[in-house]
Amino acid sequence: MRGWPGPRWWEAWYRASCAPRTIRRASIRRSSGPNNETVRRDPAAFFAAGAAAFFALGLPGNDLSPEYVRSAVDRCHGATARAGAALRELVATLDLTLELPKIDLPVLVVHGTHDTSAPLAPTGRRAVELLPDSTLKVYENAGHGLYATHADLLTADLREFAARA
């Protein structure tokens, strides 16, 4: 594949394209996210409540067993409330509009129509506008957790994209 500087390509890309000045420091102690107090007080309830939206459960084709959803929620407990708050603030303030046009590799952007944590227009569609060699695949009824609900389609799209790249 063209443009890959070796097995640790992401380090080279970060040093060349994603200067630290772009990433604003997240305020860990006083994060402003709307759910930070809930996360600190009852992280289990916070993650469990968010699972339905994350996987867009209840929409056609998004059938996951309660055990799978519980397993995904359980994995969220590996993060501390402090780390979760910092991540939410970083994601909300991160601006890569100057860096994305510098990427000289083909990029596949995969997005769900019902992604509540990263809405399609300001994230997926915007990324494709900024990336010089990108392809957007939009999955109907998919949420952020489309890797689980649309696994077969995602695998097929990844294989097709990798074969062309």
N, C-alpha and C positions, 0 to 999 in steps of 0.2 A: 504494500500500500504506500502511496506516495506521501511524503511529509512526515513519516513516523521516525523520530530520531532514535529509536531503540526501545528496549523493554521498559524503561522508565520515562516514556514520552511525556506523560502528564507533568512531570517535574520540569522538563524543558519548556513545555507549553506555558506552565504557570510563570516561570521566571521570565519568559519572553513576552507574554501577553497579558498576564493578570497581575499587574503590579500591586503590591500591598496597599498603596495609597487608595486604591479603589474600594477596598473592603473597610468599611467603617467599623470601629470597635463597638461591639455590643455592650450595653450597660447591663452587667449581670445582676447587680444588686437591686436596681430599680427599673427593671424591664417594664415596658408600657403595654405589653400585650393584654388583651381583654380577659384571657383565661389564666393568667399567671397565678392568681390567688387560688383558683380551683386546683391547678396542677400541684401547688405546694401543699394544700390542705388534704386533697384526696386524689392522688394521681391515678389510682385504679378506676375511679368513677370517670375521671376526665378521659382517659384512653378508651374505656369501654363505650362512653357516650359518642366519641368521635369515630368509632369503627364503622358505623352504618354509613356515614357520609364519606369516609375514606374509601370504602369499597363500593359506594353507591348501591348499597343493598336495597332490594325492593324494586329495582329497575330490571326490565327484561334482560336475561342473560347473565345476571350477576348473582348466581346462586352459589353460595359458599356454605359449608357446614358450620354450625355453631362452634364446633371444635377447632376448625381452621381459624375462625375469627378470634376465638379465645387465645389460641396460640400466638397470633399476630399481636394481640393486645399484651400478652405476657412478655413478648420480646421488647415492648416499649419500656418495660419497667427496668431495663438495664441502664437507662439514662436517668441522671439525677434531675430533680426539678430545676436546679440552677442551670444545668446544661440545656434543658429543654427551653427555658426562658431565653437564654442567650441565643440559641438557634433560631427561635421564632423572630426575635428582634433582628438578627443578622439577615435572615431571609427577607424580612419586610423592608430593610434599608439597603440591601445590596443592589448596586447598579452596574451592570456589565455592558451597557450600551456602547462604550468605547472599545471594549475588548472583543466582543463577538465578531465584528467585521474583520478582525485580524486572523481569525482561525482559517487556515488554508487546507483543511481536510474536509471531506464530505461528512455531513452531520445528519443523522436521522433524529427528528424531533417527534416523539410519540406523545399524544395527549388525549385525554378523555373529555367528552362533551359535558360531563357532570363532575368535573374536578373542582371541589369547593375550596380546597386549600391553595390551588394555583389556577385561577380561571383561565380559560383558553385564550381569550383575546389579548390580555396584557402580558401573558407569559409565552405560551406556545406559538401563537401567531406572530407575536412581536419578535421572538427569537428567530423565526424563519425569515422575517423581513431583514434582520441584521446580519444573519449568517450568509456569506456569499455562495456557498455550495451546500444547500440544505434541502431536505425533503420532509414534509409534514404529513404524518399519518394521524388522522383523528378517528378515535374509536367511539362509536355511538353508545350512549348510556354508560360509558366507563367513568369511574372516579379516579382518584390518585392511585389507588391500589389496583390498577388495571393489570399489573403483572400476575395477579391471582385470578381476576375475573375474566380476563381476555388472554390468558396464557398462550393458547394455540395460535391465535392471530398475531400476537406479539412475537412469538418464536418464528413464525413464517415470515413476518416483515423483517425481523433481524437477519434471518438467513438470506433473504432476497437482497437486502441492503449490503450485507457483507460480501456477497458474491459479486456485486457491482463495484464495490469500493476498491 
